[in-house]
Amino acid sequence: MASTDDRMPRSRVIFLDEGRATVVIHRESDEDLLRLDVPQAEEVALP
């Protein structure tokens, strides 16, 4: 069974050094997940 954990956006990874922040890893936003989501078929034909 598929997990829904991959649909939860994860926060970015940011390093702080002497008051300066650097984004190390960019992650998906809610909008990215919705845009990339594949719509599911509303009806499934049974054999």
C-alpha positions in Angstrom: 0.0 0.0 0.0 1.3 3.4 -0.9 2.4 5.8 1.9 1.3 9.5 2.1 4.5 10.5 3.7 5.9 11.7 0.3 3.0 14.2 0.0 4.1 16.2 3.1 6.5 19.0 2.2 9.8 18.9 4.0 11.5 22.0 5.3 14.7 23.4 3.8 18.1 22.7 5.2 19.8 25.9 6.2 23.3 26.5 7.6 23.9 29.6 9.8 27.4 31.1 10.0 28.1 34.3 11.8 24.6 35.7 11.2 24.5 34.7 7.5 22.0 32.0 6.4 22.7 29.7 3.5 20.1 27.4 2.0 21.8 24.0 1.4 18.9 21.9 0.3 15.8 23.2 -1.3 12.6 21.2 -0.8 9.2 21.1 -2.4 6.5 23.6 -1.3 2.8 22.8 -1.1 2.3 24.4 -4.6 5.0 22.2 -6.1 3.4 19.0 -4.7 0.0 20.0 -6.0 1.4 20.9 -9.5 3.3 17.7 -9.8 0.5 15.5 -8.4 -0.9 13.0 -10.9 -4.8 13.1 -10.9 -6.3 9.7 -10.1 -8.9 8.1 -12.3 -12.4 8.6 -10.9 -13.7 5.2 -12.1 -11.9 1.9 -12.4 -13.2 -0.7 -14.8 -13.5 -4.1 -13.1 -12.7 -7.2 -15.1 
